[in-house]
Amino acid sequence: MRRAERRAAPEPARVPSGDRPTYPSDEGLS
């Protein structure tokens, strides 16, 4: 359960970066 919670946090932040053009700076800055 702890692994799913840690992966769910960093995953949604990176998924919207490429899937949605709303966080294009997030991926470029990271």
PyMOL commands that set and color helices and strands:
alter all, ss='L'
color gray80, all
select helices_A, chain A and resi 2-8+10-19+24-29
alter helices_A, ss='H'
color red, helices_A
deselect
rebuild
show_as cartoon
